[in-house]
Amino acid sequence: MASIRRIPRLPTGAPIGVVMASDPAGALGEWQIRQPIAVAIPDHTRPIDPRQALTALNDRLIGGMTVVVGRGLHREMNSHERERLSGWSVVEHDPDDVVATAQVDGIPGFVGRPIAEAAWSISVGVAELHQFAGVSGGHKGVAVGCGGRATLAALHHRDRSMAEGVEVGRIFGNPFRYVVDALGEAARCRLALVWVPSANCWLAGDPRKVVVAALQLLDPWWWVSTPAKGAVLRVPASKSGSLYQASRAATYLALSPKPPIAPGGVLILEASCTEGLGTEAGFVSALTSCSPPWSRLLTGLPPLGAGAQRAVMLARLSERYKLRVEGCVAPIELRRAGISAVEQTSTLAPDWLDIPEPFNRLPQLRT
């Protein structure tokens, strides 16, 4: 396997800095490329409709483009999700049909064959907070969204996810982010096109620089002076379908730099969880292997399989807080896993925090 290497600059005419605009066409500018390019787009778990971005890229990639839905180890698209992309010829990423790229900090790099076979690749994504990478978008759309099974297993190992510096909202000094960026470069991801919902704008340019600019625009923290007894986190539709996705809102807050919730407080997720726990086998297996607070997941042999790292995060949350799911369509599956879940929603208590956009901005305790 090759060692990590420098990636050449973008071809003449392509943006190499960071450009901000109200639409993807404005962010991309007037350049054109005559090489066959792979374009990685997010799956249903990200709050973005990629069609506008694909239209803008199609006008510029005159050498042709292969559109790859970067679903990592998530489930395949359903009929509704395929219908939304019916105007485009897309390939769903297969984590078992991959090509070796480079080994970075002990992580074996593999990327989907359609990405590897293109001249280079573009990552289309959305900038929001992320538990491990600090912020989503940039190289992550290729390195993780289109990564091989062995890459994702090693990258999300418990030791990696709990390493010093791995933290929501942090990109500098974050070893997880470092590996993601290096793996993206090894896979020849040379351009990022990112939607920043909180700033209502698009960014285009060098993937690393785009992530830095996106974090500045996110302005991820708002400050409170007194610890609250609990918080209600209102999960958006893109993350509400399963506990696997929705639970991110709670763990992002619980494991943020300065969570403003008193020890023993309650974190309420407002999420429909129409898919129950989710389809990620490693997450379901780990979560149902023991009872809350799932302490066993933090010691001994680490849980393995797709999504197991999310169960580890819930175990870390449960060391300090209690979790409750409200507005749950079918709470039985969650209850069987020992999670408090009800169909109704409760009135916000006056001494609790209301968090309407938990993937864009989180409260922090001012000290």
VMD Tcl script that draws the C-alpha trace (Angstrom):
set ca {
  {0.00 0.00 0.00}
  {1.30 3.43 -0.92}
  {2.32 5.99 1.64}
  {0.54 9.35 1.89}
  {1.63 11.77 -0.82}
  {1.01 15.34 -1.89}
  {-1.83 15.88 -4.33}
  {-1.22 18.21 -7.29}
  {-3.00 21.54 -7.45}
  {-6.34 21.72 -9.20}
  {-6.21 21.94 -13.00}
  {-5.90 25.44 -14.42}
  {-9.18 27.31 -14.17}
  {-10.64 25.43 -11.19}
  {-11.07 27.31 -7.89}
  {-8.33 26.60 -5.35}
  {-9.21 29.06 -2.58}
  {-12.69 29.39 -1.06}
  {-15.54 31.18 -2.81}
  {-18.84 31.97 -1.06}
  {-22.09 32.57 -2.96}
  {-25.84 32.24 -2.59}
  {-25.97 29.33 -5.03}
  {-23.58 26.58 -6.16}
  {-23.13 28.07 -9.64}
  {-21.93 31.34 -8.16}
  {-19.54 29.54 -5.82}
  {-18.07 27.47 -8.65}
  {-17.51 30.32 -11.08}
  {-16.97 29.87 -14.81}
  {-14.28 27.18 -14.99}
  {-14.65 23.96 -16.99}
  {-12.87 20.60 -16.83}
  {-12.44 18.14 -19.71}
  {-11.48 15.16 -17.53}
  {-13.93 12.48 -16.28}
  {-14.69 13.46 -12.67}
  {-16.43 11.59 -9.84}
  {-18.87 13.60 -7.72}
  {-19.72 12.28 -4.24}
  {-23.07 13.43 -2.83}
  {-24.56 12.70 0.63}
  {-27.33 10.21 1.30}
  {-30.67 10.92 2.99}
  {-29.06 11.57 6.40}
  {-27.85 15.04 5.40}
  {-30.19 18.06 5.06}
  {-29.35 18.89 1.46}
  {-30.97 18.48 -1.94}
  {-27.94 17.93 -4.20}
  {-29.74 18.49 -7.51}
  {-28.92 22.20 -7.72}
  {-25.25 21.42 -7.11}
  {-25.29 18.63 -9.70}
  {-26.76 20.96 -12.30}
  {-24.04 23.54 -11.68}
  {-21.31 20.88 -11.83}
  {-22.74 19.26 -14.94}
  {-22.38 22.56 -16.81}
  {-18.67 22.66 -15.90}
  {-17.61 19.01 -16.05}
  {-17.74 18.71 -19.80}
  {-15.54 15.62 -19.72}
  {-18.36 13.79 -17.93}
  {-19.13 13.03 -14.31}
  {-20.00 9.94 -12.31}
  {-22.35 10.74 -9.41}
  {-21.79 8.53 -6.36}
  {-24.15 8.53 -3.38}
  {-21.75 8.33 -0.45}
  {-23.69 6.32 2.09}
  {-20.74 4.90 4.03}
  {-22.21 1.92 5.88}
  {-25.75 3.33 5.94}
  {-28.65 1.51 4.29}
  {-29.36 1.62 0.57}
  {-31.68 4.31 -0.79}
  {-35.40 3.60 -0.70}
  {-37.78 4.24 -3.59}
  {-38.62 7.78 -2.44}
  {-34.96 8.73 -2.18}
  {-34.23 7.27 -5.62}
  {-37.17 9.17 -7.08}
  {-35.74 12.48 -5.86}
  {-32.63 11.78 -7.92}
  {-34.48 10.29 -10.89}
  {-33.20 12.98 -13.25}
  {-29.62 11.87 -12.63}
  {-27.71 8.69 -13.26}
  {-26.28 7.83 -9.85}
  {-24.30 4.97 -8.35}
  {-24.72 4.02 -4.71}
  {-21.43 3.53 -2.89}
  {-20.58 -0.09 -2.14}
  {-18.14 -0.30 0.82}
  {-17.05 -3.75 -0.37}
  {-16.16 -2.71 -3.94}
  {-13.17 -0.50 -3.21}
  {-9.61 0.30 -4.26}
  {-6.64 0.81 -1.91}
  {-5.27 4.35 -1.65}
  {-2.90 4.98 1.27}
  {-2.33 4.07 4.88}
  {-2.65 7.09 7.15}
  {-1.76 6.91 10.85}
  {-2.45 3.18 10.85}
  {-5.79 3.49 9.04}
  {-5.95 1.49 5.78}
  {-7.29 3.73 3.05}
  {-9.85 2.29 0.64}
  {-12.24 4.24 -1.56}
  {-15.14 3.22 -3.80}
  {-14.17 2.02 -7.27}
  {-16.10 4.77 -9.15}
  {-14.15 7.37 -7.16}
  {-10.81 5.63 -7.72}
  {-11.35 5.24 -11.45}
  {-12.09 8.93 -12.08}
  {-9.37 11.47 -12.85}
  {-10.16 13.09 -9.50}
  {-13.18 13.68 -7.31}
  {-15.43 16.39 -5.92}
  {-17.20 16.24 -2.56}
  {-20.66 17.81 -2.38}
  {-21.93 18.12 1.17}
  {-23.41 20.13 3.98}
  {-21.56 21.85 6.81}
  {-22.95 20.89 10.20}
  {-21.48 19.78 13.50}
  {-20.01 16.29 13.64}
  {-19.15 14.16 16.67}
  {-15.71 13.06 15.48}
  {-14.65 15.17 12.48}
  {-15.68 18.41 14.22}
  {-17.58 19.58 11.15}
  {-18.99 17.59 8.26}
  {-18.16 18.29 4.62}
  {-14.90 18.63 2.76}
  {-12.82 15.48 2.35}
  {-15.23 13.53 4.56}
  {-17.73 13.11 1.72}
  {-15.19 10.99 -0.15}
  {-12.96 9.52 2.58}
  {-15.87 8.38 4.79}
  {-18.98 8.61 2.62}
  {-17.23 6.56 -0.09}
  {-14.77 4.73 2.16}
  {-14.15 1.00 2.31}
  {-15.49 -1.18 5.10}
  {-12.01 -1.75 6.55}
  {-11.30 1.99 6.49}
  {-14.51 2.86 8.31}
  {-14.09 0.09 10.88}
  {-10.57 1.25 11.77}
  {-11.45 4.94 11.71}
  {-14.46 4.49 14.03}
  {-12.79 2.09 16.46}
  {-13.50 2.98 20.09}
  {-9.90 3.98 20.70}
  {-10.07 6.45 17.79}
  {-13.45 7.92 18.65}
  {-12.42 8.51 22.27}
  {-8.93 9.84 21.52}
  {-7.80 13.19 22.89}
  {-8.74 16.05 20.57}
  {-11.63 14.20 18.90}
  {-14.51 16.53 19.68}
  {-17.62 18.04 18.14}
  {-16.94 21.48 16.65}
  {-13.15 21.00 16.67}
  {-11.05 20.67 13.52}
  {-7.59 21.87 14.60}
  {-5.64 19.40 16.73}
  {-8.29 16.77 15.99}
  {-6.63 13.46 14.98}
  {-9.84 12.12 13.43}
  {-10.11 15.17 11.18}
  {-6.45 14.85 10.26}
  {-6.90 11.27 9.06}
  {-10.10 12.10 7.16}
  {-8.39 14.93 5.30}
  {-5.32 12.85 4.50}
  {-7.47 9.95 3.25}
  {-9.47 12.37 1.11}
  {-6.30 13.70 -0.46}
  {-5.07 10.16 -1.09}
  {-8.35 9.48 -2.93}
  {-7.74 12.60 -5.08}
  {-10.61 14.65 -3.68}
  {-9.54 18.09 -4.87}
  {-12.67 20.22 -4.64}
  {-15.46 20.61 -2.09}
  {-18.84 22.20 -2.73}
  {-20.62 22.69 0.58}
  {-24.00 24.05 1.64}
  {-23.93 25.94 4.97}
  {-27.57 26.02 6.16}
  {-27.00 28.32 9.13}
  {-25.45 30.96 6.85}
  {-27.70 30.24 3.85}
  {-24.75 30.07 1.47}
  {-22.55 27.76 -0.58}
  {-18.77 27.41 -0.34}
  {-16.50 25.99 -3.03}
  {-12.77 25.39 -3.12}
  {-9.98 23.43 -1.49}
  {-11.63 20.84 0.83}
  {-9.54 21.70 3.89}
  {-10.04 25.45 3.48}
  {-13.76 25.00 2.88}
  {-14.16 23.22 6.23}
  {-12.30 26.01 8.06}
  {-14.51 28.65 6.42}
  {-17.64 26.61 7.16}
  {-16.84 26.35 10.87}
  {-16.38 30.12 11.04}
  {-19.77 30.63 9.41}
  {-21.43 28.06 11.65}
  {-20.47 29.96 14.81}
  {-21.41 26.75 16.65}
  {-21.79 27.89 20.27}
  {-24.21 30.08 22.18}
  {-23.55 30.73 25.84}
  {-25.48 30.32 29.08}
  {-24.42 31.25 32.60}
  {-26.23 28.64 34.72}
  {-26.41 24.85 34.25}
  {-29.89 23.70 33.27}
  {-31.72 20.65 34.62}
  {-32.31 19.37 31.13}
  {-32.66 20.18 27.45}
  {-34.98 19.44 24.56}
  {-33.18 18.83 21.29}
  {-35.45 19.19 18.27}
  {-34.08 16.78 15.68}
  {-34.56 17.78 12.01}
  {-36.29 15.42 9.59}
  {-33.02 14.36 7.96}
  {-31.82 12.84 11.26}
  {-35.17 11.96 12.87}
  {-35.80 8.62 11.14}
  {-33.80 6.38 13.47}
  {-32.26 6.48 16.93}
  {-28.89 5.88 15.28}
  {-29.12 9.24 13.52}
  {-31.24 11.18 16.04}
  {-29.04 10.29 19.03}
  {-26.25 12.38 17.54}
  {-28.03 15.53 18.74}
  {-27.91 14.32 22.36}
  {-24.31 13.07 22.30}
  {-23.09 16.18 20.49}
  {-24.37 18.24 23.42}
  {-23.33 15.80 26.15}
  {-19.78 15.47 24.81}
  {-19.30 19.08 23.71}
  {-16.50 21.13 25.30}
  {-18.65 22.74 28.04}
  {-22.12 21.14 28.21}
  {-24.50 23.42 30.15}
  {-26.54 20.60 31.72}
  {-26.23 19.72 35.39}
  {-25.03 16.18 36.16}
  {-28.00 13.80 36.20}
  {-29.98 16.06 33.89}
  {-32.29 14.80 31.17}
  {-31.70 15.15 27.44}
  {-34.92 14.83 25.46}
  {-34.76 14.02 21.78}
  {-37.80 15.03 19.75}
  {-37.54 12.47 16.97}
  {-40.04 10.27 15.14}
  {-37.68 7.26 14.87}
  {-39.85 5.67 12.16}
  {-37.01 3.18 11.53}
  {-36.67 2.32 15.21}
  {-33.08 1.88 16.35}
  {-31.88 1.98 12.74}
  {-30.42 -0.45 10.23}
  {-26.77 -0.24 11.34}
  {-26.14 -3.78 12.63}
  {-23.18 -2.90 14.84}
  {-25.13 -0.16 16.60}
  {-28.16 -2.36 17.24}
  {-26.04 -5.27 18.41}
  {-23.97 -3.15 20.80}
  {-26.97 -1.28 22.19}
  {-28.93 -4.48 22.88}
  {-25.95 -6.46 24.23}
  {-26.32 -4.84 27.65}
  {-28.61 -2.45 29.49}
  {-28.35 1.31 30.04}
  {-26.03 2.94 30.98}
  {-24.16 0.48 28.70}
  {-20.98 0.75 30.80}
  {-19.66 -2.50 29.37}
  {-19.24 -0.82 25.98}
  {-16.58 1.48 27.45}
  {-14.36 -1.28 28.87}
  {-13.08 -4.63 27.69}
  {-13.37 -5.60 24.06}
  {-14.72 -2.75 21.91}
  {-18.01 -3.31 20.07}
  {-17.61 -3.88 16.35}
  {-19.73 -3.56 13.22}
  {-21.47 -0.79 11.34}
  {-22.45 2.03 13.68}
  {-21.04 0.50 16.88}
  {-19.28 3.79 17.66}
  {-22.66 5.46 18.11}
  {-23.52 3.05 20.92}
  {-20.20 3.93 22.57}
  {-21.17 7.61 22.44}
  {-24.51 6.83 24.11}
  {-22.64 4.99 26.84}
  {-20.46 8.05 27.38}
  {-23.54 10.27 27.51}
  {-25.12 7.98 30.10}
  {-22.19 8.47 32.47}
  {-23.57 11.96 33.24}
  {-27.08 12.30 31.81}
  {-30.38 10.54 31.19}
  {-31.82 10.10 27.69}
  {-35.48 10.25 26.69}
  {-37.10 10.17 23.24}
  {-40.38 11.98 22.65}
  {-42.61 12.20 19.58}
  {-41.57 8.65 18.74}
  {-43.91 6.99 16.24}
  {-43.28 3.42 17.44}
  {-41.52 3.56 20.84}
  {-41.68 -0.19 21.55}
  {-38.39 -1.06 19.82}
  {-36.56 1.67 21.73}
  {-38.07 0.57 25.04}
  {-36.90 -2.99 24.41}
  {-33.38 -1.58 24.27}
  {-33.93 0.07 27.66}
  {-34.49 3.59 26.30}
  {-37.26 5.79 27.65}
  {-39.48 6.59 24.64}
  {-43.01 7.93 24.30}
  {-45.27 9.05 21.45}
  {-46.28 12.38 22.96}
  {-44.15 15.47 23.54}
  {-44.03 17.37 26.82}
  {-44.15 21.09 27.56}
  {-40.74 22.67 27.95}
  {-39.95 23.33 31.62}
  {-38.96 26.95 32.38}
  {-35.52 25.94 33.69}
  {-34.70 23.74 30.69}
  {-32.89 24.62 27.47}
  {-34.67 24.58 24.12}
  {-32.24 23.66 21.33}
  {-33.92 24.10 17.92}
  {-30.88 23.43 15.70}
  {-28.67 20.91 17.49}
  {-26.56 20.19 14.39}
  {-25.76 23.85 13.77}
  {-25.51 25.55 17.17}
  {-25.27 24.21 20.69}
  {-25.39 25.96 24.08}
  {-22.23 25.99 26.18}
  {-21.66 26.91 29.81}
  {-19.84 30.19 30.25}
  {-17.09 29.76 32.84}
}
mol new
graphics top color blue
foreach p $ca { graphics top sphere $p radius 0.5 }
foreach p [lrange $ca 0 end-1] q [lrange $ca 1 end] { graphics top cylinder $p $q radius 0.2 }
display resetview
